[in-house]
Amino acid sequence: MLELRPNCELCDRDLPPHSDEARICSYECTYCAECVDTVLRNVCPTCGGGFAPRPMRPLKAWRPELNLGLANHPASTKRRHSKFTSDEIESHVSQIEHLAPKDR
């Protein structure tokens, strides 16, 4: 199950579970759409993969017998921040941004 991290790991913008601005890589690194488009240029600074819109967890259990939904599986409250400097991110991104995510 996705962790649903609460913030952009670069600019620290709030990304609540219902945000359509949240983007994740396959390792769940979480960034806002603006950072992905302008700073990261669709390159995860950690793994080098691309990003996709983060799915939204339903608010309620539409099948109560399964105990699903945000009420039963809340989003994380642990804020995370990229460990890389701006210069390290720029160097990493510029080396591989020309490759399609499927070719990285």
Summary of the structure (lengths in Angstrom):
residues: 104
radius of gyration: 14.9
end to end distance: 25.2
largest distance: 49.7
contacts: 268
relative contact order: 0.22
helix: 22%
strand: 10%
